[in-house]
């Protein structure tokens, strides 16, 4: 493995970018934080109470899996390359079974 003056394919670089050092350093500026800035208008939240009612129970469990409960769709057929097609009638099932590539 070669580093520095060579490319990944092994060819030597004409210009060595690793050897050029930039000695210009930015000047240090101390961060000044102003804590006396007023809040935006209407941002006073002292009148909003925290939730203290523990009698309310929230349902955070896993949702039930959706299940088809109708009677229109009789089944599911594969028409072409895992393309799922709903079967509505007996004739649809016969047609899908007789189809070829």
Contact map, one row per residue, 1 for C-alpha under 8 A:
11100000000000000000000000000000000000000000000000000000000000000000000000000000000000000000000000000
11111111010000000000000000000000000000000000000000000000000000000000000000000000000000000000000000000
11111110000000000000000000000000000000000000000000000000000000000000000000000000000000000000000000000
01111100000000010100000000000000000000000000000000000000000000000000000000000000000000000000000000000
01111110000111110000000000000000000000000000000000000000000000000000000000000000000000000000000000000
01111111111110000000000000000000000000000000000000000000000000000000000000000000000000000000000000000
01101111111110000000000000000000000000000000000000000000000000000000000000000000000000000000000000000
01000111111000000000000000000000000000000000000000000000000000000000000000000000000000000000000000000
00000111111000000000000000000000000000000000000000000000000000000000000000000000000000000000000000000
01000111111100000000000000000000000000000000000000000000000000000000000000000000000000000000000000000
00000111111110000000000000000000000000000000000000000000000000000000000000000000000000000000000000000
00001110011111000000000000000000000000000000000000000000000000000000000000000000000000000000000000000
00001110001111110000000000000000000000000000000000000000000000000000000000000000000000000000000000000
00001000000111110000000000000000000000000000000000000000000000000000000000000000000000000000000000000
00001000000011111000000000000000000000000000000000000000000000000000000000000000000000000000000000000
00011000000011111111000000000000000000000000000000000000000000000000000000000000000000000000000000000
00000000000000111111000000000000000000000000000000000000000000000000000000000000000000000000000000000
00010000000000011111100000000000000000000000000000000000000000000000000000000000000000000000000000000
00000000000000011111100000000000000000000000000000000000000000000000000000000000000000000000000000000
00000000000000011111110000000000000000000000000000000000000000000000000000000000000000000000000000000
00000000000000000111111000000000000000000000000000000000000000000000000000000000000000000000000000000
00000000000000000001111100000000000000000000000000000000000000000000000000000000000000000000000000000
00000000000000000000111110000000000000000000000000000000000000000000000000000000000000000000000000000
00000000000000000000011111000000000000000000000000000000000000000000000000000000000000000000000000000
00000000000000000000001111100000000000000000000000000000000000000000000000000000000000000000000000000
00000000000000000000000111110000000000000000000000000000000000000000000000000000000000000000000000000
00000000000000000000000011111000000000000000000000000000000000000000000000000000000000000000000000000
00000000000000000000000001111100000000000000000000000000000000000000000000000000000000000000000000000
00000000000000000000000000111110000000000000000000000000000000000000000000000000000000000000000000000
00000000000000000000000000011111000000000000000000000000000000000000000000000000000000000000000000000
00000000000000000000000000001111100000000000000000000000000000000000000000000000000000000000000000000
00000000000000000000000000000111110000000000000000000000000000000000000000000000000000000000000000000
00000000000000000000000000000011111000000000000000000000000000000000000000000000000000000000000000000
00000000000000000000000000000001111110000000000000000000000000000000000000000000000000000000000000000
00000000000000000000000000000000111110000000000000000000000000000000000000000000000000000000000000000
00000000000000000000000000000000011111000000000000000000000000000000000000000000000000000000000000000
00000000000000000000000000000000011111100000000000000000000000000000000000000000000000000000000000000
00000000000000000000000000000000000111110000000000000000000000000000000000000000000000000000000000000
00000000000000000000000000000000000011111011000000000000000000000000000000000000000000000000000000000
00000000000000000000000000000000000001111110000000000000000000000000000000000000000000000000000000000
00000000000000000000000000000000000000111111000000000000000000000000000000000000000000000000000000000
00000000000000000000000000000000000000011111000000000000000000000000000000000000000000000000000000000
00000000000000000000000000000000000000111111100000000000000000000000000000000000000000000000000000000
00000000000000000000000000000000000000101111111000000000000000000000000000000000000000000000000000000
00000000000000000000000000000000000000000011111100000000000000000000000000000000000000000000000000000
00000000000000000000000000000000000000000001111110000000000000000000000000000000000000000000000000000
00000000000000000000000000000000000000000001111110000000000000000000000000000000000000000000000000000
00000000000000000000000000000000000000000000111111000000000000000000000000000000000000000000000000000
00000000000000000000000000000000000000000000011111100000000000000000000000000000000000000000000000000
00000000000000000000000000000000000000000000000111110000000000000000000000000000000000000000000000000
00000000000000000000000000000000000000000000000011111000000000000000000000000000000000000000000000000
00000000000000000000000000000000000000000000000001111100000000000000000000000000000000000000000000000
00000000000000000000000000000000000000000000000000111111000000000000000000000000000000000000000000000
00000000000000000000000000000000000000000000000000011111100000000000000000000000000000000000000000000
00000000000000000000000000000000000000000000000000001111100000000000000000000000000000000000000000000
00000000000000000000000000000000000000000000000000001111110000000000000000000000000000000000000000000
00000000000000000000000000000000000000000000000000000111111000000000000000000000000000000000000000000
00000000000000000000000000000000000000000000000000000001111100000000000000000000000000000000000000000
00000000000000000000000000000000000000000000000000000000111110000000000000000000000000000000000000000
00000000000000000000000000000000000000000000000000000000011111000000000000000000000000000000000000000
00000000000000000000000000000000000000000000000000000000001111100000000000000000000000000000000000000
00000000000000000000000000000000000000000000000000000000000111110000000000000000000000000000000000000
00000000000000000000000000000000000000000000000000000000000011111000000000000000000000000000000000000
00000000000000000000000000000000000000000000000000000000000001111100000000000000000000000000000000000
00000000000000000000000000000000000000000000000000000000000000111110000000000000000000000000000000000
00000000000000000000000000000000000000000000000000000000000000011111000000000000000000000000000000000
00000000000000000000000000000000000000000000000000000000000000001111100000000000000000000000000000000
00000000000000000000000000000000000000000000000000000000000000000111110000000000000000000000000000000
00000000000000000000000000000000000000000000000000000000000000000011111000000000000000000000000000000
00000000000000000000000000000000000000000000000000000000000000000001111110000000000000000000000000000
00000000000000000000000000000000000000000000000000000000000000000000111111000000000000000000000000000
00000000000000000000000000000000000000000000000000000000000000000000011111000000000000010000000000000
00000000000000000000000000000000000000000000000000000000000000000000011111110000000001111000000000000
00000000000000000000000000000000000000000000000000000000000000000000001111110000000001111000000000000
00000000000000000000000000000000000000000000000000000000000000000000000011111000000001110000000000000
00000000000000000000000000000000000000000000000000000000000000000000000011111100000111100000000000000
00000000000000000000000000000000000000000000000000000000000000000000000000111110000111100000100100000
00000000000000000000000000000000000000000000000000000000000000000000000000011111111110000000000100000
00000000000000000000000000000000000000000000000000000000000000000000000000001111111110000000000100000
00000000000000000000000000000000000000000000000000000000000000000000000000000111111000000000000000001
00000000000000000000000000000000000000000000000000000000000000000000000000000111111000000000000000000
00000000000000000000000000000000000000000000000000000000000000000000000000000111111100000000000000000
00000000000000000000000000000000000000000000000000000000000000000000000000000111111110000000000000000
00000000000000000000000000000000000000000000000000000000000000000000000000011110011111000000000000000
00000000000000000000000000000000000000000000000000000000000000000000000000011110001111100000000000000
00000000000000000000000000000000000000000000000000000000000000000000000011111000000111110000000000000
00000000000000000000000000000000000000000000000000000000000000000000000011111000000011111101100000000
00000000000000000000000000000000000000000000000000000000000000000000000111100000000001111101000000000
00000000000000000000000000000000000000000000000000000000000000000000000011000000000000111111100000000
00000000000000000000000000000000000000000000000000000000000000000000000000000000000000111111110000000
00000000000000000000000000000000000000000000000000000000000000000000000000000000000000001111111000000
00000000000000000000000000000000000000000000000000000000000000000000000000000000000000111111111100000
00000000000000000000000000000000000000000000000000000000000000000000000000001000000000101111111110000
00000000000000000000000000000000000000000000000000000000000000000000000000000000000000000111111111000
00000000000000000000000000000000000000000000000000000000000000000000000000000000000000000011111111100
00000000000000000000000000000000000000000000000000000000000000000000000000001110000000000001111111100
00000000000000000000000000000000000000000000000000000000000000000000000000000000000000000000111111100
00000000000000000000000000000000000000000000000000000000000000000000000000000000000000000000011111110
00000000000000000000000000000000000000000000000000000000000000000000000000000000000000000000001111111
00000000000000000000000000000000000000000000000000000000000000000000000000000000000000000000000001111
00000000000000000000000000000000000000000000000000000000000000000000000000000001000000000000000000111
